[in-house]
Amino acid sequence: MDMGGKMVALINGNVYEEGQVVDGNIIAAITFESVTIMENGTKKILPIKR
């Protein structure tokens, strides 16, 4: 979602921005369709549930 011009994701009830760490994984990118994380050095794209 867009929060004041910045893309954020709601994960497990918490709001995260790109660059933050969730469960040991870095959030690399957030779009309206997906969240991309770095998991053990590998990019993983997680689709957004609507």
URCOR-V620892 format. One record per helix or strand. SS is the DSSP state (~ for helix, > for strand). FROM is the first residue (numbers start at 1). TO is the last residue. If there is no record, write none. Layout:
BEGIN
SS|FROM|TO + SS|FROM|TO
END
This chain:
BEGIN
>|2|3 + >|6|11 + >|14|17 + >|21|22 + >|25|30 + >|34|39 + >|42|47
END
